[in-house]
Every structure is written in structure tokens, then in C-alpha cells.
Amino acid sequence: MSALFSPLTIKNVTLKNRIVVSPMCQYSSVDGFANDWHLVHFGSRAVGGAGLVITEAIAVSPEGRITPDDLGIWADEHIPDLKRITDFIHKQGSVAGIQLAHAGRKASTASPWKGMKQVPAEAGGWQTVAPSAVAFKADEIPPAELDEKGLCKVVSDFTTAAKRALAAGFKIVEIHGAHGYLLHEFLSPLSNHRTDNYGGSFENRIRLLREVVESVRSVWPAENPIFVRISTSDWIDGGWMLDDSIALAKVLKDLGVDLIDCSSGGNSSAALIPVAPGYQVPFAEALRKTGILTGAVGLITTAHQAESIVNEGKADVVFLAREMLRNPYFPLLAAQQLGAEIEWPVQYARSKPFTLS
């Protein structure tokens, strides 16, 4: 039996297989609203057989958007269009998950095909915020350091967003604490130079993430899973490292987090990352030893590679990103390659591969 196509039950949610569509920004929204592009994008991955489809990073506040074109969930008006998407995903037998995010100092940036430069206020951008007034790049306007009121707003924004996510039909929520965005910025000494209760020691630097997790947990149904994505390593001396992530995993497990999505990098443009197939899998394997479920991500591109990760106990699920952009039907074809018998959408059944005897 294929390990990749074995079901996984987390709390009261069962994934039909271990393939997760990783959050991938589409930069195709206006004022945070989902539209037909998002319905087709997420819906086609559900039709393609993924066990869990997680949205792109959805901003919990307007200032938390990476770009002006990001999805948002800071207003009740965003709920109906997202509910349309979750309903479709669930009708395909997949589970709908949402990634809640705040981009911090990396916000107010142009979408990739618009230059990826910081967007000034006169061009529709906004003042970014961060743990400290330290810009991500030397030529950018520094972020404003969050004060006590601003910190409370961040926690409140994540919490209210989680309530809206539930109303929109999502069954799993993932808190984005990776890739140099706000919560990661607090974790890492590279971006957190504070001297108050949110800076300095490990306990202080994880404080905001803890508060967000605790607050989201208080409004999210106990039977529904919570994931956290972290950058397991900054890949640079003086930054957040694997040992920090192992310690954090133990804390998050005690807080009721069900799975850690193990990514890396994103908080320093000077980091030297040894990118190669499966290069982040060892992080998922290391954190899994703490007793928490983990997801592996990063250049996982073949059925046999994904199968081996799960079969060898290196992670509980695999997150596929670019491969799912290239091929929304990867799970259907992977099952055939691994000899796993799965249901195809009835509309596509006549195209199911078969062997001539």
C-alpha cells in the first residue's frame, strides 16, 4: 500500500492522502476579494486529487498584504467569495485550508510581473510595520516599529481573520510564521532588535507568535486542526537556526498546534541557501522527532520522491508548490505510478490510465 495515498486523520479532519497543495501567491485580487481565477486555481487542484488545498497567504489586514494584489480576509465582505471556493473544494473530496498572514516589513511590494519593488505611498503603497525599524533591503523605506497598540492589533487581526475563515468554510487554518514575514521577523535576531518583552531572549522573540496561536486557538473549533508554517533556518549566522525551531516545535505542540509546515529562509537577502531536490526535508524530519506532525516542502517533484518521504517517516505530509502549478493533476498520475487505487472525478474517469492485457 502506498504511504503517500494513505489517509491521515488530524483531530476530526481526515485527509484522503498526504499530498498538500502548498500556499502559492497568485497576485490576482482586487481589494482582497477572491474571484474566478481563485476558484479555478484552487478548484482544479482539488479536482486533481490533493488531500488538502491551502490558499495562498491571505492577509489579515490591508497593511499585512505582501502586494496590493493579495487576497484578504480583513472584512466580512470577503467571506462569500471564499465560501464559494471552499464549498467546491469539499465537493471534490479534498479539504480546504487557509493560510493567515501578515507580511510585516516585506509588505507594500509590487507583484512579480510588476517589478517586485517596494511600492511608495504615492503609487498605492503604505507604511510597513515590523518588530524593529530595519528594512529588508538597504534601498527600501524602513518599517515602523510596532508599539504596544500595534502588537495588540496584530493579534486581534489574526483572531478575527480566523473567525471569518471558519465562516467561510475552511477546516484547517495555517498561521504563517515563515519567509521573513511579520511573525518570522519577531522570531529572528536578524530582524528583531527590540529590548522589551518581545525581543532579546528566545522566550521574548517567540512571544508574539505564541500570543497569535493562543488567541486563534481560543476562537478556532477544538476539533479543527491548526498548522504553523515556520522558516526552520535563516541559513545565515546570527539568525534563527534549526535548534531554535526544535525548541519552538515543543512550545507549539504544548499550545495545541497540530502540524508544523517546515520551510526555510526568506528573512535575509544575504542568505546562501543550498537549493536542491528535497533540501528542506531534513528539517521536517528533525522537528517530527519532538512528537509533532510535520510537513515537508521544497523541490518535491516526483511521486516516488514524495512516497519515500512519507514512507521513511521523514514527514507526515508533503507540501507541493511549483509542481502543482505545473500539473494540477499530479496526485491522480502519482497514484497510477505508485500502484495506488484511488477515485477519479467521474467527469475524467474515461481518461484514467489503464494497462492493456
C-alpha positions in Angstrom: 0.0 0.0 0.0 1.2 3.5 -0.8 2.2 5.6 2.2 1.5 8.8 0.2 -2.0 7.7 -0.5 -2.9 6.5 3.0 -5.4 8.7 4.8 -4.3 10.9 7.7 -6.7 12.0 10.5 -5.9 15.1 12.4 -8.5 15.8 15.1 -11.8 15.5 13.3 -10.5 16.2 9.9 -9.3 13.3 7.6 -7.2 13.9 4.6 -7.7 11.3 1.9 -4.0 11.3 1.1 -0.7 13.0 2.2 -0.5 15.5 -0.7 -1.0 19.1 0.3 -1.2 22.0 -2.1 1.2 24.5 -0.6 0.2 28.1 -0.3 1.3 30.0 -3.5 0.5 33.6 -4.1 -1.5 34.4 -7.2 -1.4 38.2 -7.0 -4.7 38.3 -8.7 -7.1 40.0 -6.3 -8.6 43.5 -6.1 -9.1 44.9 -2.6 -8.5 41.4 -1.2 -11.5 39.8 -2.9 -11.3 36.3 -4.3 -12.6 35.9 -7.9 -13.0 33.4 -10.7 -9.2 33.0 -11.0 -9.0 31.8 -7.4 -12.0 29.5 -7.8 -10.5 27.8 -10.9 -6.9 27.7 -9.4 -7.8 26.2 -6.1 -10.7 24.1 -7.5 -8.6 22.5 -10.2 -6.1 21.3 -7.6 -9.0 19.7 -5.6 -10.2 18.1 -8.8 -6.7 16.9 -9.3 -6.9 14.8 -6.2 -4.9 16.6 -3.5 -5.8 15.7 0.1 -5.6 19.3 1.3 -5.7 22.5 -0.6 -4.3 25.5 1.3 -4.9 29.0 -0.1 -2.2 31.5 -0.8 -1.2 33.8 2.1 -4.4 35.7 2.9 -3.7 39.0 4.6 -5.3 39.6 8.0 -5.2 43.3 7.4 -4.7 45.7 4.5 -1.2 46.6 5.7 -0.4 42.9 6.0 -0.6 42.3 2.3 2.6 41.4 0.5 1.4 43.2 -2.6 -1.7 45.3 -3.4 -2.9 42.3 -5.4 -3.1 39.8 -2.5 -6.2 38.0 -1.1 -7.5 39.4 2.1 -9.8 38.4 4.9 -9.9 41.6 7.0 -13.6 42.3 6.2 -16.8 40.3 6.4 -17.4 41.1 2.8 -14.5 38.8 1.8 -16.3 35.7 3.2 -18.9 34.9 0.4 -16.4 34.6 -2.4 -14.1 32.4 -0.2 -17.1 30.3 0.8 -17.8 29.6 -2.9 -14.3 28.2 -3.2 -14.3 26.0 0.0 -17.7 24.6 -1.0 -16.2 23.5 -4.3 -13.1 22.0 -2.8 -15.1 20.0 -0.3 -17.4 18.6 -3.0 -14.3 17.1 -4.7 -13.4 15.2 -1.5 -10.5 17.5 -0.6 -10.1 19.6 2.5 -9.9 23.4 2.3 -7.2 25.1 4.4 -6.4 28.8 4.7 -3.0 30.4 5.4 -3.4 33.6 7.5 -0.5 36.0 7.1 0.9 39.5 7.8 3.9 40.5 5.6 5.4 42.9 8.0 8.4 44.8 6.6 8.1 42.8 3.3 4.6 44.3 2.6 3.8 47.0 0.1 5.7 45.3 -2.6 4.8 45.1 -6.3 3.7 41.8 -7.7 6.4 39.8 -9.6 5.3 40.8 -13.1 5.1 44.4 -11.9 8.7 44.6 -10.8 8.8 43.3 -7.2 10.0 46.7 -5.9 8.7 48.4 -2.8 5.5 50.4 -3.7 5.7 54.0 -2.4 2.6 55.6 -0.8 2.0 57.9 -3.8 1.7 54.8 -6.0 -0.7 53.0 -3.8 1.7 51.6 -1.2 1.6 52.0 2.5 3.9 52.3 5.6 5.1 48.8 6.6 5.5 47.6 10.2 7.9 45.3 11.9 9.5 44.4 15.2 12.2 47.0 14.6 12.8 49.8 12.1 15.1 47.8 10.0 14.4 47.5 6.3 14.7 44.1 4.5 16.7 45.8 1.7 19.0 48.8 2.0 17.2 50.8 -0.6 13.7 50.4 1.0 11.9 52.7 3.3 12.3 51.3 6.8 9.3 49.9 8.5 7.7 51.5 11.6 8.5 49.7 14.8 5.3 48.2 16.3 4.3 49.7 19.6 2.0 48.0 22.2 -1.1 49.1 20.5 0.2 47.8 17.2 1.1 44.5 18.7 -2.4 44.1 20.1 -3.9 44.9 16.7 -1.8 42.2 15.1 -3.1 39.6 17.5 -6.7 40.9 17.1 -6.4 40.8 13.3 -5.3 37.2 13.2 -8.0 36.2 15.6 -10.8 38.0 13.7 -9.5 36.5 10.5 -9.7 33.0 12.0 -13.3 33.7 12.8 -14.0 34.7 9.3 -12.1 31.7 7.9 -14.4 29.5 9.9 -17.5 31.3 8.5 -16.0 30.9 5.0 -15.9 27.1 5.4 -12.2 26.4 6.0 -11.5 23.3 8.1 -7.8 23.9 8.7 -6.0 27.2 9.5 -2.3 27.7 9.0 -0.6 30.6 10.7 2.2 32.0 8.5 5.4 32.4 10.6 7.9 32.0 7.8 9.7 33.6 4.9 10.7 36.8 6.5 7.1 38.0 7.1 6.0 39.6 10.4 5.9 36.7 12.8 9.2 35.3 11.5 10.6 38.8 11.8 9.9 38.6 15.5 11.5 35.2 15.8 14.8 36.1 14.1 17.5 38.2 15.7 18.3 39.4 12.2 15.2 41.5 12.2 14.2 41.7 15.8 16.4 44.2 17.7 13.9 45.0 20.4 14.8 45.3 24.1 11.3 44.9 25.5 9.3 41.8 26.3 9.2 41.0 22.5 12.9 41.0 21.9 16.3 39.6 23.1 15.8 36.2 24.5 14.3 33.2 22.8 11.2 33.4 25.0 10.7 37.0 24.2 11.2 36.6 20.5 8.6 33.8 20.3 6.1 35.8 22.4 4.1 37.3 19.6 3.7 34.0 17.7 2.6 32.4 21.0 0.0 35.1 21.5 -1.3 34.7 18.0 -1.5 30.9 18.3 -3.2 31.1 21.7 -5.7 33.7 20.5 -6.5 31.9 17.3 -6.9 28.6 19.3 -9.4 30.3 21.5 -11.8 31.0 18.6 -11.0 28.1 16.3 -13.0 24.9 17.0 -11.1 22.4 19.2 -11.9 19.6 16.7 -10.3 21.5 13.8 -6.5 21.4 13.2 -4.1 24.4 13.4 -0.9 24.4 11.4 2.0 26.8 11.7 4.5 27.4 8.9 7.9 28.4 10.0 11.3 29.1 8.4 13.2 26.3 10.1 16.5 28.1 9.4 17.5 31.6 8.3 20.6 30.0 6.6 22.8 32.7 8.0 25.0 33.0 11.1 23.3 35.0 13.8 19.9 34.2 12.6 17.1 31.8 13.5 18.5 28.2 13.4 17.3 24.6 13.5 17.9 24.3 17.2 15.6 27.3 17.7 13.0 25.6 15.6 13.2 22.3 17.6 12.7 24.3 20.8 9.8 26.2 19.2 8.2 23.0 18.0 7.9 21.7 21.6 6.3 25.0 22.6 3.8 25.0 19.7 2.9 21.3 20.4 2.0 22.3 24.0 -0.1 25.2 22.7 -2.2 22.8 20.7 -0.7 23.2 17.3 -1.2 20.0 15.3 1.4 20.3 12.5 4.4 22.4 11.6 4.9 23.2 7.9 8.7 23.2 7.6 10.1 25.7 5.2 13.2 27.9 5.5 14.8 31.2 4.6 13.2 34.5 3.4 14.5 36.9 6.1 17.9 37.8 4.7 18.8 38.6 1.1 22.4 37.6 2.0 21.5 34.0 2.9 23.2 31.3 0.9 20.6 28.5 0.5 21.8 25.1 -0.8 18.7 24.6 -3.0 18.4 21.0 -4.3 15.6 18.4 -4.5 14.2 17.8 -1.0 16.7 20.2 0.6 14.3 21.1 3.4 13.1 17.5 4.2 15.7 17.1 7.0 14.1 20.0 8.8 10.7 18.2 8.8 12.4 15.0 10.0 14.2 16.8 12.8 11.1 18.5 14.1 9.0 15.4 13.8 11.2 13.8 16.5 9.6 16.2 19.0 6.3 14.4 18.6 4.5 16.9 16.5 3.3 16.2 13.0 5.3 17.8 10.2 5.0 18.7 6.6 8.0 18.6 4.1 8.2 21.2 1.4 10.8 22.3 -1.2 11.5 20.9 -4.7 9.4 17.8 -4.2 8.6 17.0 -7.8 8.1 13.2 -8.3 5.7 10.6 -7.0 8.5 8.3 -5.8 10.3 11.2 -4.0 7.1 12.1 -2.2 6.3 8.5 -1.4 9.8 7.9 0.1 9.5 11.0 2.4 6.3 9.7 4.0 7.2 6.0 3.9 10.5 6.6 5.6 8.9 8.7 8.4 10.6 11.9 7.5 7.3 13.9 7.4 3.6 13.2 7.8 2.6 15.1 4.6 4.3 16.6 1.6 3.6 20.2 0.5 3.8 20.6 -3.3 4.1 24.1 -4.7 5.6 24.7 -8.2 4.9 21.1 -9.2 1.2 21.7 -8.5 1.4 24.9 -10.6 2.8 22.8 -13.5 0.5 19.9 -13.0 -2.8 20.3 -11.0 -3.4 16.6 -11.6 -0.2 15.4 -10.1 -2.0 13.3 -7.4 -4.0 11.4 -10.0 -0.9 10.5 -12.0 1.2 9.8 -8.9 -1.3 7.2 -7.7 -1.0 5.4 -11.0 2.8 5.5 -10.8 2.7 4.1 -7.3 0.1 1.5 -7.9 -2.5 3.1 -5.6 -6.1 2.7 -6.5 -8.0 6.0 -6.0 -11.2 7.5 -7.1 -11.0 9.8 -10.1 -13.6 12.6 -10.8 -16.4 10.9 -12.7 -16.1 13.5 -15.4 -12.5 12.4 -16.0 -12.8 8.7 -15.4 -12.6 7.8 -19.1 -9.1 9.3 -19.2 -7.8 7.1 -16.4 -4.6 5.3 -17.4 -5.0 1.6 -18.0 -2.8 -1.3 -18.9 -3.6 -3.5 -22.0 -3.5 -7.2 -21.1 
